[in-house]
């Protein structure tokens, strides 16, 4: 880095700091979403709280054949397994959203639900790719900051704080908009991430199964995300402090 001008060092170190912080933000978000979204204990609590099993039973009206009978007589454990299967599908561990029971393929999800969840799966896939890129940013940032400690300390020690402040500020504006006009925010979100009108259905097993859990899921995601980001910022603060102390000692 000595061959580069001070301006180049400043730009490169701050750019790496920004990208590293974005990577940490994405990774923390992924962890915050996946932990509750794959927790059977969470779904068990939510299903009991919202009488979800009974609501799912009522959706058998829209089905036929063996799928109709299966949904009408679904047990809580079977509903939890169906939720597990749905998440595994979204995370690319399952190829088909519908399930096989005793060798029989059951179309428990209607075509409109199936199409929407196929789009949801694509969103999850895109998110995992972003997280993978974010992890790459983190690795690059860690290697850079360890190899060029003095440059990091001189030009980029505050970059993580500023970057995270900007990100959280933007998210706060979005959150305020959602609170003021949730229906519009909900519609815009789906129009951005989902093609066509597949997401506009208002009945079916999928709606009955997940519609009531978002109010319980969102606070958990937010708390875990904030806690992880708080741990990151705390770690950066103490790293900066220790690094500054070490460099001053070396100069002495």
Buried (B, 14 or more C-beta within 10 A) or exposed (E): EEEEEEEEBBBBBBEBBBBBBBBBBBBBBBBBBBEBBBBEEBBBEBBEEBEBBEBBBEBBEBBEEBBBEBBBEBEEEBBBBBBBBBBBBBBEEBEEBBBEBEEEEBBBBBEBBBBBBBBBBBEBEEBBEBBEBBBEBBEBBEEBBEEBBEBBBBBBBEBBBBBBEEBBEEEEEEBEEBEEEEEEBEEBEBEEEBEEEBBEBEBBBBBBBBEBBEEBBEEBBEEBBEEBBEEBBEEBEEBBEEBEEEBEEEEE
